């Protein structure tokens, strides 16, 4: 009798569980645009969730590394676009797309968000190389760099899904910044003394954004006349833990740019475009459902786990995200997000 009741409850849970697409739609419906914070060439719009409720937190890559939970290694003699990761911890571990792991035969960035199961065993995870000029082992295992790749590298990886394009973007950023790296590692962008000073300055000025409100769970980042990216998380806590990495990544876009002219109305239009985007399940080696976000305006992805959006990102395709060029009619369904 008891077993029958348990089976019935399990069946009902599956029957009434929300589809990942519904979870994403409900999540976007609850967003509100906060008052922007601006410094020099960056203007960042905080995004708040109108009904915070009980928001989930997750252990991050750096936290798991500090606890000794994670092992990351090359596959066999090495595979440029895959590594193996093992989580020996008792909790899931979230690794953000674009986070850099360094060492082994060459530095890499995670291609997609991944939520590693507890006590996972070895899992193959897709990566991009961000150090074109090295294929020599310097360590048996990878470690976290405690950095994200520059935002434009994340953007190019998402839009192109091409290793060649990722290498080209790393090279372009280094040429633009006047950086010389013997192995072409993107880490050199952050290690340059002049660049480091500028990036640290931006980091200090924006450090309090996650502390604005417990309901702040993401940002729309702008520079010049461009929206450069959107990042949304499961909770204020998860945003806060990843915030320093994110700001440093955004700051790289601000170097050489101009003051932002992007308005709240334009941010609302941008969010409306994402809300109407096509979501396609692409599979993940970890927990949850990973979906690609495809729109005329750009591309992104969203990781959903237990009816929670763990992370959603979106990067405009600047060739298409121009109303006057594309003829795209912007949808104003989300004007209610703008707080006046």
Secondary structure as a PSIPRED ss2 file (coil, helix, strand):
# PSIPRED VFORMAT (PSIPRED V4.0)

   1 X C   1.000  0.000  0.000
   2 X H   0.000  1.000  0.000
   3 X H   0.000  1.000  0.000
   4 X H   0.000  1.000  0.000
   5 X H   0.000  1.000  0.000
   6 X H   0.000  1.000  0.000
   7 X H   0.000  1.000  0.000
   8 X H   0.000  1.000  0.000
   9 X H   0.000  1.000  0.000
  10 X H   0.000  1.000  0.000
  11 X H   0.000  1.000  0.000
  12 X H   0.000  1.000  0.000
  13 X H   0.000  1.000  0.000
  14 X H   0.000  1.000  0.000
  15 X H   0.000  1.000  0.000
  16 X H   0.000  1.000  0.000
  17 X C   1.000  0.000  0.000
  18 X C   1.000  0.000  0.000
  19 X C   1.000  0.000  0.000
  20 X H   0.000  1.000  0.000
  21 X H   0.000  1.000  0.000
  22 X H   0.000  1.000  0.000
  23 X H   0.000  1.000  0.000
  24 X H   0.000  1.000  0.000
  25 X H   0.000  1.000  0.000
  26 X H   0.000  1.000  0.000
  27 X H   0.000  1.000  0.000
  28 X H   0.000  1.000  0.000
  29 X H   0.000  1.000  0.000
  30 X C   1.000  0.000  0.000
  31 X E   0.000  0.000  1.000
  32 X E   0.000  0.000  1.000
  33 X E   0.000  0.000  1.000
  34 X C   1.000  0.000  0.000
  35 X C   1.000  0.000  0.000
  36 X C   1.000  0.000  0.000
  37 X E   0.000  0.000  1.000
  38 X E   0.000  0.000  1.000
  39 X E   0.000  0.000  1.000
  40 X C   1.000  0.000  0.000
  41 X C   1.000  0.000  0.000
  42 X E   0.000  0.000  1.000
  43 X E   0.000  0.000  1.000
  44 X E   0.000  0.000  1.000
  45 X E   0.000  0.000  1.000
  46 X E   0.000  0.000  1.000
  47 X E   0.000  0.000  1.000
  48 X E   0.000  0.000  1.000
  49 X E   0.000  0.000  1.000
  50 X C   1.000  0.000  0.000
  51 X C   1.000  0.000  0.000
  52 X C   1.000  0.000  0.000
  53 X C   1.000  0.000  0.000
  54 X C   1.000  0.000  0.000
  55 X C   1.000  0.000  0.000
  56 X C   1.000  0.000  0.000
  57 X C   1.000  0.000  0.000
  58 X C   1.000  0.000  0.000
  59 X E   0.000  0.000  1.000
  60 X E   0.000  0.000  1.000
  61 X H   0.000  1.000  0.000
  62 X H   0.000  1.000  0.000
  63 X H   0.000  1.000  0.000
  64 X H   0.000  1.000  0.000
  65 X H   0.000  1.000  0.000
  66 X H   0.000  1.000  0.000
  67 X C   1.000  0.000  0.000
  68 X C   1.000  0.000  0.000
  69 X C   1.000  0.000  0.000
  70 X E   0.000  0.000  1.000
  71 X E   0.000  0.000  1.000
  72 X E   0.000  0.000  1.000
  73 X E   0.000  0.000  1.000
  74 X E   0.000  0.000  1.000
  75 X E   0.000  0.000  1.000
  76 X E   0.000  0.000  1.000
  77 X E   0.000  0.000  1.000
  78 X E   0.000  0.000  1.000
  79 X E   0.000  0.000  1.000
  80 X C   1.000  0.000  0.000
  81 X C   1.000  0.000  0.000
  82 X E   0.000  0.000  1.000
  83 X E   0.000  0.000  1.000
  84 X E   0.000  0.000  1.000
  85 X E   0.000  0.000  1.000
  86 X E   0.000  0.000  1.000
  87 X E   0.000  0.000  1.000
  88 X C   1.000  0.000  0.000
  89 X C   1.000  0.000  0.000
  90 X C   1.000  0.000  0.000
  91 X C   1.000  0.000  0.000
  92 X C   1.000  0.000  0.000
  93 X E   0.000  0.000  1.000
  94 X E   0.000  0.000  1.000
  95 X E   0.000  0.000  1.000
  96 X C   1.000  0.000  0.000
  97 X C   1.000  0.000  0.000
  98 X C   1.000  0.000  0.000
  99 X E   0.000  0.000  1.000
 100 X E   0.000  0.000  1.000
 101 X E   0.000  0.000  1.000
 102 X E   0.000  0.000  1.000
 103 X E   0.000  0.000  1.000
 104 X C   1.000  0.000  0.000
 105 X C   1.000  0.000  0.000
 106 X C   1.000  0.000  0.000
 107 X C   1.000  0.000  0.000
 108 X E   0.000  0.000  1.000
 109 X E   0.000  0.000  1.000
 110 X E   0.000  0.000  1.000
 111 X C   1.000  0.000  0.000
 112 X C   1.000  0.000  0.000
 113 X C   1.000  0.000  0.000
 114 X E   0.000  0.000  1.000
 115 X E   0.000  0.000  1.000
 116 X E   0.000  0.000  1.000
 117 X C   1.000  0.000  0.000
 118 X C   1.000  0.000  0.000
 119 X C   1.000  0.000  0.000
 120 X C   1.000  0.000  0.000
 121 X C   1.000  0.000  0.000
 122 X E   0.000  0.000  1.000
 123 X E   0.000  0.000  1.000
 124 X E   0.000  0.000  1.000
 125 X E   0.000  0.000  1.000
 126 X E   0.000  0.000  1.000
 127 X E   0.000  0.000  1.000
 128 X E   0.000  0.000  1.000
 129 X E   0.000  0.000  1.000
 130 X C   1.000  0.000  0.000
 131 X E   0.000  0.000  1.000
 132 X C   1.000  0.000  0.000
 133 X C   1.000  0.000  0.000
 134 X C   1.000  0.000  0.000
 135 X C   1.000  0.000  0.000
 136 X C   1.000  0.000  0.000
 137 X C   1.000  0.000  0.000
 138 X C   1.000  0.000  0.000
 139 X C   1.000  0.000  0.000
 140 X C   1.000  0.000  0.000
 141 X E   0.000  0.000  1.000
 142 X E   0.000  0.000  1.000
 143 X E   0.000  0.000  1.000
 144 X E   0.000  0.000  1.000
 145 X E   0.000  0.000  1.000
 146 X E   0.000  0.000  1.000
 147 X E   0.000  0.000  1.000
 148 X E   0.000  0.000  1.000
 149 X C   1.000  0.000  0.000
 150 X C   1.000  0.000  0.000
 151 X H   0.000  1.000  0.000
 152 X H   0.000  1.000  0.000
 153 X H   0.000  1.000  0.000
 154 X H   0.000  1.000  0.000
 155 X H   0.000  1.000  0.000
 156 X H   0.000  1.000  0.000
 157 X H   0.000  1.000  0.000
 158 X H   0.000  1.000  0.000
 159 X H   0.000  1.000  0.000
 160 X H   0.000  1.000  0.000
 161 X C   1.000  0.000  0.000
 162 X C   1.000  0.000  0.000
 163 X H   0.000  1.000  0.000
 164 X H   0.000  1.000  0.000
 165 X H   0.000  1.000  0.000
 166 X H   0.000  1.000  0.000
 167 X H   0.000  1.000  0.000
 168 X H   0.000  1.000  0.000
 169 X H   0.000  1.000  0.000
 170 X H   0.000  1.000  0.000
 171 X H   0.000  1.000  0.000
 172 X H   0.000  1.000  0.000
 173 X H   0.000  1.000  0.000
 174 X H   0.000  1.000  0.000
 175 X H   0.000  1.000  0.000
 176 X H   0.000  1.000  0.000
 177 X H   0.000  1.000  0.000
 178 X C   1.000  0.000  0.000
 179 X C   1.000  0.000  0.000
 180 X C   1.000  0.000  0.000
 181 X C   1.000  0.000  0.000
 182 X C   1.000  0.000  0.000
 183 X C   1.000  0.000  0.000
 184 X C   1.000  0.000  0.000
 185 X E   0.000  0.000  1.000
 186 X C   1.000  0.000  0.000
 187 X H   0.000  1.000  0.000
 188 X H   0.000  1.000  0.000
 189 X H   0.000  1.000  0.000
 190 X H   0.000  1.000  0.000
 191 X H   0.000  1.000  0.000
 192 X C   1.000  0.000  0.000
 193 X H   0.000  1.000  0.000
 194 X H   0.000  1.000  0.000
 195 X H   0.000  1.000  0.000
 196 X H   0.000  1.000  0.000
 197 X H   0.000  1.000  0.000
 198 X H   0.000  1.000  0.000
 199 X H   0.000  1.000  0.000
 200 X H   0.000  1.000  0.000
 201 X H   0.000  1.000  0.000
 202 X H   0.000  1.000  0.000
 203 X H   0.000  1.000  0.000
 204 X H   0.000  1.000  0.000
 205 X H   0.000  1.000  0.000
 206 X H   0.000  1.000  0.000
 207 X C   1.000  0.000  0.000
 208 X C   1.000  0.000  0.000
 209 X H   0.000  1.000  0.000
 210 X H   0.000  1.000  0.000
 211 X H   0.000  1.000  0.000
 212 X C   1.000  0.000  0.000
 213 X C   1.000  0.000  0.000
 214 X C   1.000  0.000  0.000
 215 X C   1.000  0.000  0.000
 216 X E   0.000  0.000  1.000
 217 X E   0.000  0.000  1.000
 218 X E   0.000  0.000  1.000
 219 X E   0.000  0.000  1.000
 220 X E   0.000  0.000  1.000
 221 X E   0.000  0.000  1.000
 222 X E   0.000  0.000  1.000
 223 X E   0.000  0.000  1.000
 224 X C   1.000  0.000  0.000
 225 X C   1.000  0.000  0.000
 226 X E   0.000  0.000  1.000
 227 X E   0.000  0.000  1.000
 228 X E   0.000  0.000  1.000
 229 X E   0.000  0.000  1.000
 230 X E   0.000  0.000  1.000
 231 X E   0.000  0.000  1.000
 232 X E   0.000  0.000  1.000
 233 X E   0.000  0.000  1.000
 234 X C   1.000  0.000  0.000
 235 X C   1.000  0.000  0.000
 236 X H   0.000  1.000  0.000
 237 X H   0.000  1.000  0.000
 238 X H   0.000  1.000  0.000
 239 X H   0.000  1.000  0.000
 240 X H   0.000  1.000  0.000
 241 X H   0.000  1.000  0.000
 242 X H   0.000  1.000  0.000
 243 X H   0.000  1.000  0.000
 244 X H   0.000  1.000  0.000
 245 X H   0.000  1.000  0.000
 246 X H   0.000  1.000  0.000
 247 X H   0.000  1.000  0.000
 248 X H   0.000  1.000  0.000
 249 X H   0.000  1.000  0.000
 250 X H   0.000  1.000  0.000
 251 X H   0.000  1.000  0.000
 252 X H   0.000  1.000  0.000
 253 X H   0.000  1.000  0.000
 254 X H   0.000  1.000  0.000
 255 X C   1.000  0.000  0.000
 256 X C   1.000  0.000  0.000
 257 X C   1.000  0.000  0.000
 258 X C   1.000  0.000  0.000
 259 X C   1.000  0.000  0.000
 260 X C   1.000  0.000  0.000
 261 X C   1.000  0.000  0.000
 262 X C   1.000  0.000  0.000
 263 X C   1.000  0.000  0.000
 264 X H   0.000  1.000  0.000
 265 X H   0.000  1.000  0.000
 266 X H   0.000  1.000  0.000
 267 X H   0.000  1.000  0.000
 268 X H   0.000  1.000  0.000
 269 X H   0.000  1.000  0.000
 270 X H   0.000  1.000  0.000
 271 X H   0.000  1.000  0.000
 272 X H   0.000  1.000  0.000
 273 X H   0.000  1.000  0.000
 274 X H   0.000  1.000  0.000
 275 X H   0.000  1.000  0.000
 276 X C   1.000  0.000  0.000
 277 X C   1.000  0.000  0.000
 278 X E   0.000  0.000  1.000
 279 X E   0.000  0.000  1.000
 280 X E   0.000  0.000  1.000
 281 X E   0.000  0.000  1.000
 282 X C   1.000  0.000  0.000
 283 X C   1.000  0.000  0.000
 284 X C   1.000  0.000  0.000
 285 X C   1.000  0.000  0.000
 286 X C   1.000  0.000  0.000
 287 X C   1.000  0.000  0.000
 288 X C   1.000  0.000  0.000
 289 X E   0.000  0.000  1.000
 290 X E   0.000  0.000  1.000
 291 X E   0.000  0.000  1.000
 292 X E   0.000  0.000  1.000
 293 X E   0.000  0.000  1.000
 294 X E   0.000  0.000  1.000
 295 X E   0.000  0.000  1.000
 296 X C   1.000  0.000  0.000
 297 X C   1.000  0.000  0.000
 298 X E   0.000  0.000  1.000
 299 X E   0.000  0.000  1.000
 300 X E   0.000  0.000  1.000
 301 X E   0.000  0.000  1.000
 302 X E   0.000  0.000  1.000
 303 X E   0.000  0.000  1.000
 304 X E   0.000  0.000  1.000
 305 X E   0.000  0.000  1.000
 306 X C   1.000  0.000  0.000
 307 X C   1.000  0.000  0.000
 308 X E   0.000  0.000  1.000
 309 X E   0.000  0.000  1.000
 310 X E   0.000  0.000  1.000
 311 X E   0.000  0.000  1.000
 312 X E   0.000  0.000  1.000
 313 X E   0.000  0.000  1.000
 314 X E   0.000  0.000  1.000
 315 X E   0.000  0.000  1.000
 316 X E   0.000  0.000  1.000
 317 X C   1.000  0.000  0.000
 318 X C   1.000  0.000  0.000
 319 X C   1.000  0.000  0.000
 320 X C   1.000  0.000  0.000
 321 X C   1.000  0.000  0.000
 322 X C   1.000  0.000  0.000
 323 X H   0.000  1.000  0.000
 324 X H   0.000  1.000  0.000
 325 X H   0.000  1.000  0.000
 326 X H   0.000  1.000  0.000
 327 X C   1.000  0.000  0.000
 328 X C   1.000  0.000  0.000
 329 X C   1.000  0.000  0.000
 330 X C   1.000  0.000  0.000
 331 X C   1.000  0.000  0.000
 332 X C   1.000  0.000  0.000
 333 X C   1.000  0.000  0.000
 334 X C   1.000  0.000  0.000
 335 X H   0.000  1.000  0.000
 336 X H   0.000  1.000  0.000
 337 X H   0.000  1.000  0.000
 338 X E   0.000  0.000  1.000
 339 X C   1.000  0.000  0.000
 340 X C   1.000  0.000  0.000
